[in-house]
Each structure stands twice: as structure tokens, then as C-alpha cells.
Amino acid sequence: MSLILPFKVPIKGSLAQNFTSNIDASFLSEEDNKLYLLKGDQYVRLTFYVGQGATMDSGYPQPISNWVDPPDS
């Protein structure tokens, strides 16, 4: 797992626009190349493309309390 704060990544998807500032935490999962952004009680999962930005995955944002298998810290 890689920490990415602070970061500048273009995010595509209207719902993800709420996650472009004041992010509480973020990390890139090297297992699946997914970028996770946590803000308040919600999180989004984005497919990250090196040098191109990220696109929010379908079904997000989600409440953090619904996270079934959070990554190891």
C-alpha cells in the first residue's frame, strides 16, 4: 500500500467531484491498482491510470462503515 497525500490526480465522474478537496486520507492499492479516497464517513474507489488520472468505479461513494475488507494499515 502506498500513501499518496498530498496528490494531484484528475478525477472523472460527477460524484467524484466531492472528493477533489479536503480529503481525509488516500492510498493506492498496488494489488489492484485502485485509488481509494476517504472523506468524512464516505470513500470512493477509483481505477488509476498512471499519467492519465482516475475514473470513479461504479457504485461509489460508499459509507466507510460498509467497507467489508479494508486494506491492512
C-alpha positions as YAML, in Angstrom:
chain: A
units: angstrom
residues:
- id: 1
  name: MET
  ca: [0.00, 0.00, 0.00]
- id: 2
  name: SER
  ca: [1.28, 3.48, -0.88]
- id: 3
  name: LEU
  ca: [0.24, 6.72, 0.78]
- id: 4
  name: ILE
  ca: [-0.45, 9.50, -1.68]
- id: 5
  name: LEU
  ca: [-1.15, 12.63, 0.36]
- id: 6
  name: PRO
  ca: [-0.96, 15.26, -0.98]
- id: 7
  name: PHE
  ca: [-1.76, 14.39, -4.57]
- id: 8
  name: LYS
  ca: [-2.93, 15.97, -7.79]
- id: 9
  name: VAL
  ca: [-4.90, 13.50, -9.91]
- id: 10
  name: PRO
  ca: [-7.59, 14.43, -12.42]
- id: 11
  name: ILE
  ca: [-10.80, 12.62, -11.42]
- id: 12
  name: LYS
  ca: [-13.52, 11.89, -13.95]
- id: 13
  name: GLY
  ca: [-17.11, 11.38, -12.81]
- id: 14
  name: SER
  ca: [-19.51, 13.91, -11.35]
- id: 15
  name: LEU
  ca: [-19.94, 12.16, -7.97]
- id: 16
  name: ALA
  ca: [-16.18, 12.04, -7.52]
- id: 17
  name: GLN
  ca: [-16.04, 15.83, -7.71]
- id: 18
  name: ASN
  ca: [-16.92, 15.94, -3.97]
- id: 19
  name: PHE
  ca: [-13.63, 14.11, -3.43]
- id: 20
  name: THR
  ca: [-11.32, 16.63, -5.11]
- id: 21
  name: SER
  ca: [-10.54, 18.62, -1.95]
- id: 22
  name: ASN
  ca: [-10.41, 18.23, 1.83]
- id: 23
  name: ILE
  ca: [-9.63, 14.51, 1.57]
- id: 24
  name: ASP
  ca: [-9.01, 12.87, 4.95]
- id: 25
  name: ALA
  ca: [-6.88, 10.02, 3.60]
- id: 26
  name: SER
  ca: [-5.90, 8.36, 0.36]
- id: 27
  name: PHE
  ca: [-3.92, 5.36, -0.76]
- id: 28
  name: LEU
  ca: [-3.12, 3.39, -3.87]
- id: 29
  name: SER
  ca: [-3.59, -0.36, -3.67]
- id: 30
  name: GLU
  ca: [-0.71, -1.95, -5.53]
- id: 31
  name: GLU
  ca: [-2.65, -5.24, -5.64]
- id: 32
  name: ASP
  ca: [-5.39, -3.98, -7.95]
- id: 33
  name: ASN
  ca: [-4.12, -0.50, -8.97]
- id: 34
  name: LYS
  ca: [-7.14, 1.12, -7.30]
- id: 35
  name: LEU
  ca: [-7.00, 4.57, -5.74]
- id: 36
  name: TYR
  ca: [-9.05, 5.00, -2.55]
- id: 37
  name: LEU
  ca: [-10.10, 8.42, -1.23]
- id: 38
  name: LEU
  ca: [-11.67, 8.78, 2.22]
- id: 39
  name: LYS
  ca: [-13.60, 11.88, 3.24]
- id: 40
  name: GLY
  ca: [-15.81, 12.14, 6.29]
- id: 41
  name: ASP
  ca: [-17.82, 8.93, 6.58]
- id: 42
  name: GLN
  ca: [-17.56, 8.00, 2.89]
- id: 43
  name: TYR
  ca: [-14.99, 6.64, 0.48]
- id: 44
  name: VAL
  ca: [-14.62, 6.22, -3.25]
- id: 45
  name: ARG
  ca: [-12.64, 3.68, -5.23]
- id: 46
  name: LEU
  ca: [-11.10, 4.82, -8.48]
- id: 47
  name: THR
  ca: [-9.34, 3.00, -11.26]
- id: 48
  name: PHE
  ca: [-5.99, 4.77, -11.54]
- id: 49
  name: TYR
  ca: [-4.11, 5.10, -14.81]
- id: 50
  name: VAL
  ca: [-0.52, 6.30, -14.42]
- id: 51
  name: GLY
  ca: [-0.10, 9.64, -16.13]
- id: 52
  name: GLN
  ca: [-3.77, 9.80, -17.11]
- id: 53
  name: GLY
  ca: [-5.73, 10.27, -13.89]
- id: 54
  name: ALA
  ca: [-8.52, 8.20, -12.40]
- id: 55
  name: THR
  ca: [-12.14, 7.25, -13.01]
- id: 56
  name: MET
  ca: [-14.55, 6.52, -10.16]
- id: 57
  name: ASP
  ca: [-15.72, 2.90, -10.10]
- id: 58
  name: SER
  ca: [-19.44, 2.17, -10.37]
- id: 59
  name: GLY
  ca: [-21.40, 2.15, -7.11]
- id: 60
  name: TYR
  ca: [-19.35, 4.79, -5.26]
- id: 61
  name: PRO
  ca: [-19.24, 6.74, -3.00]
- id: 62
  name: GLN
  ca: [-19.93, 4.25, -0.22]
- id: 63
  name: PRO
  ca: [-20.15, 4.67, 3.56]
- id: 64
  name: ILE
  ca: [-16.90, 3.64, 5.23]
- id: 65
  name: SER
  ca: [-18.99, 1.51, 7.62]
- id: 66
  name: ASN
  ca: [-19.93, -0.71, 4.63]
- id: 67
  name: TRP
  ca: [-16.30, -1.49, 3.81]
- id: 68
  name: VAL
  ca: [-16.11, -5.28, 4.02]
- id: 69
  name: ASP
  ca: [-12.36, -5.88, 3.65]
- id: 70
  name: PRO
  ca: [-10.35, -2.73, 4.35]
- id: 71
  name: PRO
  ca: [-6.65, -2.90, 3.49]
- id: 72
  name: ASP
  ca: [-4.03, -3.54, 6.15]
- id: 73
  name: SER
  ca: [-2.53, -0.39, 7.61]
...
